[in-house]
Amino acid sequence: MPQIVDFRTVSEEGLESSPVAPALAGLRANEARYFANKYDHVFTVSTPAEDPGTLAWVEEVLRSERDIEIASPALQVSGFEAGGIRFGYVFYESGLAINVMYTIEDGGKRAVGFKLSEGVPVPEELEGRFRFARQRSKLAGEIRGSYFVIRGEH
């Protein structure tokens, strides 16, 4: 059953098995606030078993575009459309969050973003392949992020 992410009251629900659950919950809440403000969208998450299509889509984009397979187990996923863009999010036990932004119309922006919760090292499968910039968030503390542009059709 989908769970609404409340960015006013940060909850670790669904993320308890992560060793960095408080930081990952803050990162998830930060994303929920962004979508509420930018698209007036209520950000919800599900388990990978409840929404296997979103997890499969994100994994397929990673594999086909950059031959990346994430070792950490996926804890929660979110798939939706907002503003003419298809989004897919995966929150991993390690504290990594990956999002795919795929504009539905041809010629639009299409990218994969990586965000690391505060205190989380760069996963081995991403180490040396991407440069991570830092940003501050009231909800998530220090977030490190990187991205790449999607070239193919997905």
Backbone as JSON Lines, residues from 0, in Angstrom:
{"i":0,"aa":"M","n":[0.85,-1.18,0.0],"ca":[0.0,0.0,0.0],"c":[0.9,1.24,0.0]}
{"i":1,"aa":"P","n":[0.7,2.13,-0.95],"ca":[1.54,3.33,-1.01],"c":[1.48,4.16,0.28]}
{"i":2,"aa":"Q","n":[2.64,4.72,0.62],"ca":[2.77,5.53,1.83],"c":[3.08,6.97,1.41]}
{"i":3,"aa":"I","n":[2.3,7.91,1.91],"ca":[2.56,9.32,1.65],"c":[3.76,9.76,2.47]}
{"i":4,"aa":"V","n":[4.69,10.45,1.84],"ca":[5.88,10.96,2.54],"c":[5.56,12.36,3.03]}
{"i":5,"aa":"D","n":[5.54,12.51,4.35],"ca":[5.25,13.8,4.98],"c":[6.58,14.52,5.23]}
{"i":6,"aa":"F","n":[6.79,15.63,4.55],"ca":[8.05,16.34,4.72],"c":[8.03,17.28,5.92]}
{"i":7,"aa":"R","n":[6.89,17.45,6.54],"ca":[6.82,18.28,7.75],"c":[7.2,17.48,8.99]}
{"i":8,"aa":"T","n":[6.86,16.2,9.0],"ca":[7.22,15.3,10.09],"c":[7.98,14.13,9.47]}
{"i":9,"aa":"V","n":[9.3,14.19,9.53],"ca":[10.13,13.19,8.88],"c":[10.0,11.86,9.62]}
{"i":10,"aa":"S","n":[9.69,10.82,8.87],"ca":[9.5,9.48,9.42],"c":[10.46,8.5,8.76]}
{"i":11,"aa":"E","n":[10.95,7.55,9.54],"ca":[11.82,6.5,9.02],"c":[11.04,5.27,8.57]}
{"i":12,"aa":"E","n":[9.71,5.35,8.56],"ca":[8.89,4.2,8.21],"c":[9.28,3.65,6.84]}
{"i":13,"aa":"G","n":[9.53,2.35,6.81],"ca":[9.93,1.68,5.58],"c":[11.42,1.67,5.33]}
{"i":14,"aa":"L","n":[12.16,2.44,6.12],"ca":[13.61,2.56,5.94],"c":[14.39,2.02,7.14]}
{"i":15,"aa":"E","n":[13.69,1.39,8.06],"ca":[14.29,0.99,9.34],"c":[15.51,0.08,9.2]}
{"i":16,"aa":"S","n":[15.58,-0.72,8.15],"ca":[16.71,-1.64,8.0],"c":[17.99,-0.95,7.52]}
{"i":17,"aa":"S","n":[17.91,0.29,7.13],"ca":[19.08,1.04,6.68],"c":[19.91,1.48,7.88]}
{"i":18,"aa":"P","n":[21.23,1.31,7.8],"ca":[22.09,1.79,8.89],"c":[22.11,3.32,9.0]}
{"i":19,"aa":"V","n":[21.61,4.0,7.98],"ca":[21.55,5.46,7.97],"c":[20.1,5.92,7.8]}
{"i":20,"aa":"A","n":[19.18,5.2,8.44],"ca":[17.74,5.48,8.28],"c":[17.36,6.93,8.53]}
{"i":21,"aa":"P","n":[17.85,7.6,9.59],"ca":[17.46,9.0,9.79],"c":[17.88,9.91,8.63]}
{"i":22,"aa":"A","n":[19.09,9.71,8.12],"ca":[19.58,10.54,7.01],"c":[18.81,10.22,5.72]}
{"i":23,"aa":"L","n":[18.53,8.94,5.49],"ca":[17.78,8.55,4.29],"c":[16.35,9.07,4.36]}
{"i":24,"aa":"A","n":[15.76,9.05,5.54],"ca":[14.4,9.59,5.73],"c":[14.39,11.09,5.43]}
{"i":25,"aa":"G","n":[15.43,11.8,5.85],"ca":[15.54,13.23,5.55],"c":[15.68,13.48,4.06]}
{"i":26,"aa":"L","n":[16.45,12.64,3.39],"ca":[16.61,12.77,1.94],"c":[15.29,12.52,1.23]}
{"i":27,"aa":"R","n":[14.57,11.5,1.67],"ca":[13.25,11.19,1.08],"c":[12.27,12.35,1.32]}
{"i":28,"aa":"A","n":[12.29,12.92,2.51],"ca":[11.42,14.06,2.83],"c":[11.79,15.28,1.98]}
{"i":29,"aa":"N","n":[13.06,15.47,1.73],"ca":[13.53,16.57,0.89],"c":[12.95,16.44,-0.52]}
{"i":30,"aa":"E","n":[12.92,15.22,-1.06],"ca":[12.33,15.0,-2.38],"c":[10.83,15.27,-2.35]}
{"i":31,"aa":"A","n":[10.16,14.84,-1.28],"ca":[8.71,15.08,-1.16],"c":[8.41,16.57,-1.13]}
{"i":32,"aa":"R","n":[9.22,17.33,-0.42],"ca":[9.01,18.79,-0.37],"c":[9.2,19.42,-1.75]}
{"i":33,"aa":"Y","n":[10.22,18.98,-2.47],"ca":[10.47,19.49,-3.81],"c":[9.25,19.29,-4.72]}
{"i":34,"aa":"F","n":[8.7,18.08,-4.72],"ca":[7.56,17.8,-5.61],"c":[6.29,18.5,-5.15]}
{"i":35,"aa":"A","n":[6.13,18.69,-3.86],"ca":[4.96,19.45,-3.37],"c":[5.05,20.9,-3.82]}
{"i":36,"aa":"N","n":[6.24,21.49,-3.74],"ca":[6.42,22.9,-4.1],"c":[6.44,23.12,-5.61]}
{"i":37,"aa":"K","n":[7.13,22.27,-6.34],"ca":[7.31,22.47,-7.79],"c":[6.1,22.02,-8.61]}
{"i":38,"aa":"Y","n":[5.51,20.87,-8.25],"ca":[4.46,20.28,-9.08],"c":[3.12,20.11,-8.35]}
{"i":39,"aa":"D","n":[3.04,20.52,-7.1],"ca":[1.84,20.3,-6.28],"c":[1.48,18.81,-6.3]}
{"i":40,"aa":"H","n":[2.5,17.98,-6.17],"ca":[2.36,16.52,-6.24],"c":[2.61,15.92,-4.86]}
{"i":41,"aa":"V","n":[1.76,15.02,-4.44],"ca":[1.95,14.31,-3.18],"c":[2.86,13.12,-3.46]}
{"i":42,"aa":"F","n":[4.05,13.13,-2.85],"ca":[5.07,12.11,-3.07],"c":[4.72,10.88,-2.24]}
{"i":43,"aa":"T","n":[4.55,9.75,-2.91],"ca":[4.26,8.49,-2.22],"c":[5.32,7.47,-2.57]}
{"i":44,"aa":"V","n":[5.54,6.53,-1.67],"ca":[6.49,5.45,-1.89],"c":[5.81,4.11,-1.63]}
{"i":45,"aa":"S","n":[6.34,3.07,-2.25],"ca":[5.86,1.71,-2.09],"c":[7.07,0.8,-1.92]}
{"i":46,"aa":"T","n":[6.82,-0.42,-1.52],"ca":[7.91,-1.39,-1.48],"c":[8.18,-1.84,-2.91]}
{"i":47,"aa":"P","n":[9.37,-2.35,-3.18],"ca":[9.64,-2.87,-4.53],"c":[8.67,-3.99,-4.94]}
{"i":48,"aa":"A","n":[8.19,-4.77,-3.98],"ca":[7.23,-5.83,-4.29],"c":[5.89,-5.26,-4.73]}
{"i":49,"aa":"E","n":[5.52,-4.1,-4.19],"ca":[4.25,-3.46,-4.55],"c":[4.32,-2.74,-5.89]}
{"i":50,"aa":"D","n":[5.53,-2.31,-6.28],"ca":[5.71,-1.58,-7.53],"c":[6.96,-2.08,-8.25]}
{"i":51,"aa":"P","n":[6.95,-3.33,-8.68],"ca":[8.15,-3.88,-9.33],"c":[8.45,-3.21,-10.68]}
{"i":52,"aa":"G","n":[7.45,-2.64,-11.32],"ca":[7.67,-1.99,-12.61],"c":[8.59,-0.79,-12.53]}
{"i":53,"aa":"T","n":[8.43,0.01,-11.48],"ca":[9.3,1.18,-11.33],"c":[10.73,0.75,-11.07]}
{"i":54,"aa":"L","n":[10.92,-0.21,-10.18],"ca":[12.28,-0.71,-9.91],"c":[12.9,-1.28,-11.17]}
{"i":55,"aa":"A","n":[12.16,-2.07,-11.91],"ca":[12.69,-2.68,-13.14],"c":[13.07,-1.6,-14.16]}
{"i":56,"aa":"W","n":[12.24,-0.55,-14.28],"ca":[12.53,0.53,-15.23],"c":[13.82,1.27,-14.86]}
{"i":57,"aa":"V","n":[13.95,1.63,-13.59],"ca":[15.16,2.34,-13.14],"c":[16.39,1.44,-13.35]}
{"i":58,"aa":"E","n":[16.3,0.17,-12.97],"ca":[17.43,-0.74,-13.16],"c":[17.78,-0.92,-14.63]}
{"i":59,"aa":"E","n":[16.77,-0.97,-15.5],"ca":[17.01,-1.12,-16.94],"c":[17.72,0.11,-17.51]}
{"i":60,"aa":"V","n":[17.31,1.3,-17.08],"ca":[17.97,2.53,-17.54],"c":[19.43,2.53,-17.09]}
{"i":61,"aa":"L","n":[19.69,2.2,-15.84],"ca":[21.07,2.18,-15.33],"c":[21.93,1.17,-16.09]}
{"i":62,"aa":"R","n":[21.38,-0.02,-16.29],"ca":[22.13,-1.09,-16.95],"c":[22.4,-0.76,-18.42]}
{"i":63,"aa":"S","n":[21.38,-0.32,-19.15],"ca":[21.56,-0.08,-20.58],"c":[22.35,1.19,-20.88]}
{"i":64,"aa":"E","n":[22.22,2.2,-20.04],"ca":[22.92,3.46,-20.3],"c":[24.38,3.45,-19.83]}
{"i":65,"aa":"R","n":[24.64,2.85,-18.66],"ca":[25.99,2.92,-18.09],"c":[26.51,1.61,-17.49]}
{"i":66,"aa":"D","n":[25.81,0.52,-17.75],"ca":[26.21,-0.79,-17.23],"c":[26.42,-0.75,-15.7]}
{"i":67,"aa":"I","n":[25.43,-0.16,-15.01],"ca":[25.48,-0.02,-13.55],"c":[24.45,-0.95,-12.93]}
{"i":68,"aa":"E","n":[24.89,-1.71,-11.93],"ca":[23.99,-2.51,-11.11],"c":[24.28,-2.17,-9.67]}
{"i":69,"aa":"I","n":[23.27,-1.73,-8.95],"ca":[23.41,-1.32,-7.55],"c":[23.38,-2.57,-6.66]}
{"i":70,"aa":"A","n":[24.37,-2.71,-5.8],"ca":[24.49,-3.89,-4.95],"c":[23.54,-3.85,-3.76]}
{"i":71,"aa":"S","n":[23.26,-2.68,-3.26],"ca":[22.42,-2.53,-2.06],"c":[20.97,-2.88,-2.37]}
{"i":72,"aa":"P","n":[20.26,-3.48,-1.41],"ca":[18.84,-3.77,-1.63],"c":[18.0,-2.49,-1.71]}
{"i":73,"aa":"A","n":[17.01,-2.51,-2.6],"ca":[16.05,-1.4,-2.7],"c":[15.03,-1.55,-1.58]}
{"i":74,"aa":"L","n":[14.77,-0.44,-0.86],"ca":[13.8,-0.45,0.23],"c":[12.46,0.11,-0.21]}
{"i":75,"aa":"Q","n":[12.49,1.19,-0.99],"ca":[11.25,1.84,-1.42],"c":[11.42,2.39,-2.83]}
{"i":76,"aa":"V","n":[10.29,2.47,-3.54],"ca":[10.28,3.03,-4.89],"c":[9.1,3.98,-5.02]}
{"i":77,"aa":"S","n":[9.22,4.85,-6.01],"ca":[8.13,5.77,-6.33],"c":[8.16,6.02,-7.83]}
{"i":78,"aa":"G","n":[7.02,5.8,-8.47],"ca":[6.91,6.05,-9.9],"c":[5.67,6.87,-10.18]}
{"i":79,"aa":"F","n":[5.83,7.94,-10.96],"ca":[4.7,8.84,-11.22],"c":[5.03,9.77,-12.37]}
{"i":80,"aa":"E","n":[4.01,10.49,-12.85],"ca":[4.19,11.54,-13.85],"c":[3.78,12.86,-13.24]}
{"i":81,"aa":"A","n":[4.56,13.89,-13.54],"ca":[4.26,15.25,-13.09],"c":[4.86,16.23,-14.09]}
{"i":82,"aa":"G","n":[4.09,17.19,-14.51],"ca":[4.59,18.21,-15.42],"c":[5.07,17.67,-16.75]}
{"i":83,"aa":"G","n":[4.48,16.59,-17.24],"ca":[4.9,16.01,-18.51],"c":[6.17,15.19,-18.42]}
{"i":84,"aa":"I","n":[6.57,14.84,-17.21],"ca":[7.8,14.1,-16.98],"c":[7.47,12.83,-16.21]}
{"i":85,"aa":"R","n":[8.05,11.72,-16.66],"ca":[7.93,10.46,-15.92],"c":[9.11,10.39,-14.94]}
{"i":86,"aa":"F","n":[8.8,10.14,-13.68],"ca":[9.82,10.02,-12.65],"c":[9.83,8.62,-12.08]}
{"i":87,"aa":"G","n":[11.01,8.13,-11.78],"ca":[11.18,6.88,-11.07],"c":[12.21,7.08,-9.98]}
{"i":88,"aa":"Y","n":[11.86,6.75,-8.75],"ca":[12.77,6.89,-7.61],"c":[12.99,5.54,-6.97]}
{"i":89,"aa":"V","n":[14.21,5.31,-6.51],"ca":[14.52,4.12,-5.72],"c":[15.38,4.57,-4.55]}
{"i":90,"aa":"F","n":[14.96,4.18,-3.34],"ca":[15.71,4.46,-2.12],"c":[16.32,3.15,-1.65]}
{"i":91,"aa":"Y","n":[17.66,3.14,-1.52],"ca":[18.39,1.92,-1.21],"c":[18.81,1.88,0.27]}
{"i":92,"aa":"E","n":[18.97,0.67,0.76],"ca":[19.35,0.44,2.15],"c":[20.66,1.14,2.51]}
{"i":93,"aa":"S","n":[21.57,1.28,1.55],"ca":[22.88,1.89,1.79],"c":[22.81,3.38,2.07]}
{"i":94,"aa":"G","n":[21.66,4.02,1.74],"ca":[21.54,5.47,1.88],"c":[21.59,6.2,0.55]}
{"i":95,"aa":"L","n":[21.66,5.44,-0.54],"ca":[21.66,6.0,-1.89],"c":[20.22,6.15,-2.38]}
{"i":96,"aa":"A","n":[19.95,7.26,-3.06],"ca":[18.67,7.46,-3.73],"c":[18.97,7.73,-5.2]}
{"i":97,"aa":"I","n":[18.25,7.05,-6.07],"ca":[18.41,7.25,-7.51],"c":[17.07,7.69,-8.08]}
{"i":98,"aa":"N","n":[17.12,8.7,-8.94],"ca":[15.92,9.11,-9.63],"c":[16.16,9.18,-11.13]}
{"i":99,"aa":"V","n":[15.16,8.76,-11.88],"ca":[15.17,8.88,-13.34],"c":[14.11,9.91,-13.69]}
{"i":100,"aa":"M","n":[14.54,10.92,-14.44],"ca":[13.65,11.98,-14.93],"c":[13.6,11.82,-16.45]}
{"i":101,"aa":"Y","n":[12.42,11.54,-16.97],"ca":[12.29,11.21,-18.38],"c":[11.13,11.99,-18.99]}
{"i":102,"aa":"T","n":[11.45,13.09,-19.65],"ca":[10.41,13.9,-20.29],"c":[9.72,13.06,-21.36]}
{"i":103,"aa":"I","n":[8.41,13.06,-21.33],"ca":[7.62,12.2,-22.21],"c":[7.72,12.65,-23.66]}
{"i":104,"aa":"E","n":[7.66,13.94,-23.91],"ca":[7.78,14.44,-25.29],"c":[9.22,14.32,-25.76]}
{"i":105,"aa":"D","n":[9.39,14.02,-27.04],"ca":[10.73,13.94,-27.62],"c":[11.43,15.29,-27.49]}
{"i":106,"aa":"G","n":[12.74,15.23,-27.26],"ca":[13.54,16.44,-27.18],"c":[13.59,17.05,-25.8]}
{"i":107,"aa":"G","n":[12.9,16.48,-24.82],"ca":[12.92,17.01,-23.47],"c":[14.1,16.48,-22.67]}
{"i":108,"aa":"K","n":[14.22,16.98,-21.46],"ca":[15.31,16.55,-20.59],"c":[15.08,15.12,-20.1]}
{"i":109,"aa":"R","n":[16.16,14.37,-20.09],"ca":[16.14,13.0,-19.6],"c":[17.46,12.74,-18.9]}
{"i":110,"aa":"A","n":[17.37,12.37,-17.63],"ca":[18.6,12.19,-16.85],"c":[18.38,11.23,-15.7]}
{"i":111,"aa":"V","n":[19.48,10.73,-15.18],"ca":[19.5,9.91,-13.97],"c":[20.27,10.69,-12.92]}
{"i":112,"aa":"G","n":[19.69,10.81,-11.74],"ca":[20.35,11.51,-10.64],"c":[20.67,10.55,-9.51]}
{"i":113,"aa":"F","n":[21.81,10.77,-8.88],"ca":[22.23,10.0,-7.71],"c":[22.33,10.96,-6.54]}
{"i":114,"aa":"K","n":[21.79,10.58,-5.4],"ca":[21.93,11.39,-4.19],"c":[22.34,10.48,-3.05]}
{"i":115,"aa":"L","n":[23.3,10.95,-2.28],"ca":[23.8,10.21,-1.13],"c":[23.38,10.91,0.15]}
{"i":116,"aa":"S","n":[22.8,10.16,1.05],"ca":[22.43,10.7,2.36],"c":[23.67,11.14,3.1]}
{"i":117,"aa":"E","n":[23.48,12.02,4.06],"ca":[24.59,12.53,4.86],"c":[25.37,11.39,5.5]}
{"i":118,"aa":"G","n":[26.69,11.42,5.34],"ca":[27.56,10.43,5.95],"c":[27.72,9.13,5.18]}
{"i":119,"aa":"V","n":[27.1,9.02,4.02],"ca":[27.17,7.78,3.24],"c":[28.31,7.88,2.23]}
{"i":120,"aa":"P","n":[29.2,6.88,2.22],"ca":[30.27,6.9,1.21],"c":[29.72,6.58,-0.18]}
{"i":121,"aa":"V","n":[30.47,6.97,-1.19],"ca":[30.08,6.68,-2.57],"c":[30.13,5.16,-2.76]}
{"i":122,"aa":"P","n":[29.05,4.55,-3.24],"ca":[29.05,3.1,-3.46],"c":[30.13,2.7,-4.46]}
{"i":123,"aa":"E","n":[30.67,1.51,-4.27],"ca":[31.75,1.0,-5.11],"c":[31.39,1.04,-6.6]}
{"i":124,"aa":"E","n":[30.12,0.72,-6.92],"ca":[29.72,0.68,-8.33],"c":[29.66,2.06,-8.98]}
{"i":125,"aa":"L","n":[29.71,3.13,-8.18],"ca":[29.7,4.5,-8.71],"c":[31.04,5.2,-8.51]}
{"i":126,"aa":"E","n":[31.88,4.64,-7.66],"ca":[33.18,5.23,-7.32],"c":[34.02,5.46,-8.56]}
{"i":127,"aa":"G","n":[34.54,6.69,-8.71],"ca":[35.4,7.04,-9.82],"c":[34.69,7.28,-11.14]}
{"i":128,"aa":"R","n":[33.4,7.01,-11.19],"ca":[32.65,7.18,-12.43],"c":[31.9,8.51,-12.49]}
{"i":129,"aa":"F","n":[31.65,9.09,-11.31],"ca":[30.89,10.33,-11.23],"c":[31.52,11.24,-10.17]}
{"i":130,"aa":"R","n":[31.41,12.53,-10.39],"ca":[31.82,13.51,-9.39],"c":[30.57,13.94,-8.64]}
{"i":131,"aa":"F","n":[30.67,13.97,-7.34],"ca":[29.52,14.31,-6.5],"c":[29.69,15.71,-5.92]}
{"i":132,"aa":"A","n":[28.71,16.56,-6.2],"ca":[28.67,17.91,-5.65],"c":[27.91,17.88,-4.32]}
{"i":133,"aa":"R","n":[28.16,18.86,-3.48],"ca":[27.52,18.92,-2.17],"c":[26.48,20.03,-2.14]}
{"i":134,"aa":"Q","n":[25.4,19.79,-1.4],"ca":[24.4,20.84,-1.16],"c":[23.85,20.63,0.24]}
{"i":135,"aa":"R","n":[23.34,21.7,0.82],"ca":[22.75,21.63,2.16],"c":[21.24,21.61,2.05]}
{"i":136,"aa":"S","n":[20.62,20.87,2.97],"ca":[19.18,20.77,3.03],"c":[18.76,20.81,4.49]}
{"i":137,"aa":"K","n":[17.71,21.57,4.8],"ca":[17.2,21.61,6.17],"c":[16.7,20.24,6.61]}
{"i":138,"aa":"L","n":[16.13,19.48,5.68],"ca":[15.58,18.17,6.01],"c":[16.62,17.06,5.99]}
{"i":139,"aa":"A","n":[17.59,17.16,5.09],"ca":[18.5,16.04,4.87],"c":[19.94,16.32,5.27]}
{"i":140,"aa":"G","n":[20.24,17.5,5.79],"ca":[21.63,17.8,6.11],"c":[22.42,18.01,4.82]}
{"i":141,"aa":"E","n":[23.61,17.43,4.77],"ca":[24.42,17.56,3.57],"c":[24.1,16.41,2.61]}
{"i":142,"aa":"I","n":[23.72,16.76,1.42],"ca":[23.44,15.79,0.36],"c":[24.55,15.91,-0.67]}
{"i":143,"aa":"R","n":[25.04,14.78,-1.14],"ca":[25.97,14.78,-2.26],"c":[25.26,14.18,-3.46]}
{"i":144,"aa":"G","n":[25.4,14.81,-4.61],"ca":[24.67,14.35,-5.78],"c":[25.47,14.42,-7.05]}
{"i":145,"aa":"S","n":[25.03,13.62,-8.01],"ca":[25.61,13.6,-9.34],"c":[24.53,13.15,-10.31]}
{"i":146,"aa":"Y","n":[24.82,13.18,-11.6],"ca":[23.83,12.76,-12.59],"c":[24.51,12.44,-13.9]}
{"i":147,"aa":"F","n":[23.74,11.82,-14.79],"ca":[24.16,11.68,-16.18],"c":[22.94,11.82,-17.07]}
{"i":148,"aa":"V","n":[23.17,12.23,-18.31],"ca":[22.1,12.44,-19.28],"c":[21.78,11.1,-19.96]}
{"i":149,"aa":"I","n":[20.5,10.82,-20.1],"ca":[20.05,9.6,-20.78],"c":[20.08,9.84,-22.28]}
{"i":150,"aa":"R","n":[20.71,8.94,-23.0],"ca":[20.85,9.08,-24.45],"c":[19.81,8.24,-25.21]}
{"i":151,"aa":"G","n":[19.45,7.08,-24.68],"ca":[18.57,6.15,-25.39],"c":[17.1,6.37,-25.08]}
{"i":152,"aa":"E","n":[16.28,5.51,-25.68],"ca":[14.84,5.52,-25.47],"c":[14.48,4.46,-24.44]}
{"i":153,"aa":"H","n":[13.68,4.86,-23.47],"ca":[13.3,3.92,-22.4],"c":[11.82,4.05,-22.12]}
